[in-house]
Amino acid sequence: MTWHTTRFQIALNRPQVMGIVNVTPDSFSDGGQHADTRRALAHCEKLIRDGADILDLGGESTRPGAPTLTVEEEWTRLEGVLRAALTMGVPLSVDTCKAEVMRRALDLGVDIINDIRGLEDDGAVEAVARHGACGVCLMHMQGDPATMQLRPSYPDVVAEVKSYLAMRVDVVRAAGVAPQRITLDPGIGFGKTVDHNFQLLREQDALLTLGYPLLIGWSRKSSLGALTGRSVGERLAASLGAALASVQRGAHIVRVHDVAETVDALKVWAAAGLISTSS
Ligand code: 7PJ
């Protein structure tokens, strides 16, 4: 199985590590956009040295209560980082919901659009379809970042996530996007209780039956805090456990903050003969 993206055909015969790069203002410094861009680029370089296969750059926080940005605000954060990171030799993903940001990022040459809203923004499907070659990750979310954790509820979370993703695949394919360009993500923590998230992990194989690669992000998420009683800065071990469990259950790409540690853990998993994503 390979994931076709703008510049790279990403082989999925071993788990791929997607490193998270937040391109958000540093609240401890007032060095301005230039300083934030430099900091983000230094982080890109570190994650590549640590063994990241893909970088995922996002300018807008999805935390409940975080302000929503205009296109211009989000683009101001992203543009300089994208231009420089495009020369680093690894596939670049942009974590955005906005069709106009997608268009601009694709015009620069980015490889992947990663959208927590499954390309539901007006024009988003068309932006990806018109490009002709970029990869796309379609993620499930119930509700909106501002309110999604108030009372998440499902008759059957796995069935609902699966049917939503199948529906978005249909929409995106009907617009002309080739299946090899698509990956799917259940959206851990996006409108889901702790139980919902772990049920999605236990029953991950149900999502694999859709026939697309799975990308999963457990890194440092609050369900791991709920399970372990640890604050966000203390969730490395739990994040590694979740990454290995999701790979064991067939995930192809893990989206993580702690790239070096995840790469090491996956090396041991592979040496133990436990890597299950050879198909
Ligand atoms: C995810 C994401 C995720 C995908 C974020 C965080 C919140 N994109 N963007 N999957 N999470 N595809 O990293 O904690 O789980 S932002």
Residues whose N, C-alpha, C, O or C-beta is under 5 A from the ligand:
A	BS01	7PJ	T62 N114 C137 M139 D185 G187 I188 G217 S219
